[in-house]
Amino acid sequence: MAREKLKRRARGRRSPLAAGILIGVGLLMTGGIYAGASAAVAATDEATPITASVDEGEKLFQANCATCHGMDLEGSSAGPALHGVGALAVEFQVSTGRMPMQMQGPQAAEKPVQFTDEQTQALAAYVESIAPGPAYPAETVLDGRGDVSHGAELFRINCAMCHNVAAAGGALTEGKFAPDIMDTSALNIYAAMVTGPQNMPVFSNMNLTEDDKRDIISALLYQQEMASPGGFTLGSLGPVSEGLFIWIFGIGGLIAVAVWITAKSN
């Protein structure tokens, strides 16, 4: 009986290495958590800060935006609430001239910008102070030095069905449209992906990481700067516009020449 008890105790004893293994696992987990937190803080620190005057932004908002969006950003029958839209949505809407909206319609269209860059940043700072949301990205996201090939592939998968593979835009339902983005700045491309204006979906970091967004921006900037090797782009709308051009001007020209030759011979 005594021997059996000793055997059971021996079997129940933990290995002398167990404590060391547990300590090592704990250290690894602690180090991983610390590294992740440090990276998150670093990413936050790299974001472009807003230094504009909140007071100036409040005055501009009350004079130009509150009629539709409400004095406290609560919205009205003429415009949506701005709770949670953040600075980046204001930057996109105001710097492209979409806001203030000229008239009600299926969607806000681009028009001449009504505010200076400083006023736009002041408006963004005011809205951010009341309704925090997506903020300005780090400068590296907008530098155009990402993977152009990968960005072009991501654009074709996620964006081309609306914006056209050549980023020339296209028609949507109910009078809405995906705009041409061949003249859009890197910041506004990023803002559109993050805030999802009009009918555009929001691409969070779960859908497209910051590196993915950087690659897409790089591909679009490269496409904007690249000259068309084929001459006239015809809107880059594909074979429909090209075929129509050939039919009207090409075949029409041949018919005109044939009629001229026949008339001259007679």
Secondary structure, DSSP 4 states (H G I P E B T S, - for coil): -HHHHHHHHHHHSPPTTHHHHHHHHHHHHHHHHHHHHHHHHHHHHHBPPP-S-HHHHHHHHHHHTHHHH-TTS--BTTB---TT-HHHHHHHHHHTT-SS-SS-SSSPPP----S-HHHHHHHHHHHHHHS----PPBGGGGSS-S-HHHHHHHHHHHTHHHH-TTS--EE-STT-EEPP-TT--HHHHHHHHHH--TTPPP--TTTS-HHHHHHHHHHHHHHHHSPPTTS--GGG--HHHHHHHIIIIIIHHHHHHHHHHHHHH-
